[in-house]
Amino acid sequence: MADRLTDDEKRAFTVEIERLRQEHRDLDSAIEALMLVGQPDQLQLQRFKKRKLALRDRITFLDDQLTPDIIA
């Protein structure tokens, strides 16, 4: 798929990946801060972790779109 993307699409994917990675890092910080309080809100913690997984999946998908297929 990477060979069929225009330069603008590749740039857009790259920008989106960086935005998602930043959000992923921000969630890491939020989870760490939440864990530092005595009794963290388990529901909020679960939501943060679920969002992190969704971000990771999206980042992986976009990375795969940018990487050319290699036939082994």
N, C-alpha and C positions, 0 to 999 in steps of 0.2 A: 504494500500500500504506500510506503514511503516514496516510491518512485513516481506515484501518481499525484502526489501533493504539490500544489503550487508553492512558490516561495512565501507568499502571504499566508497560506494555510500553515506552513511549517513554523513561521514566526508566531502566528496566533496560538499554535499548540505549545510552543516553547514558553510563551508568556503565561498561558494558562497553567502549565506545569509548575512554573515558578510561583505563581499565586497559590496554587494548591499546596506546594511544599511549605510555603510560609504559614498557611493556615494550619498545616499539620504540626509544624514547630510550635505555633501558638497554643494549639491544643495540648501538646506535651507540657508546656509551661503551666497551663491551666490545671491539668491533671496533677502535676507535681504540687502546685499551690493548694489544691483541694485536699491532697493527701497529708499535707502538713498540719491541717486543722485537726483537732482531737477526734471528732466523729464526722468524717466526710459524708456528704449526701450521696448515698449509694446510687440513687436514680440518676442524679446529675453526672456522677462518675461513669456510669454505664452509658449514658448518652454521649459523653465526650469520647469514650473508647469506640463506640459504634461509629461515630462520625469520623474518627481517625481511620478506621478500617475502610470506610467508604472512600475517603480521600486517597488512601493508599491504592485501592482498586482503580480509581479513576486515573491516578498518576501512572500506574502500570499500563493501563489501556492506552493512554496518550503516548507514553514512551514507546510502546509497541508499534503505534502508528507511524512514529518517526523513524523507527529502525527498519532498514530494508530487510526483506526476507532473504535468508541465506539457505540455499538448498545444500544439505549435507550429503 
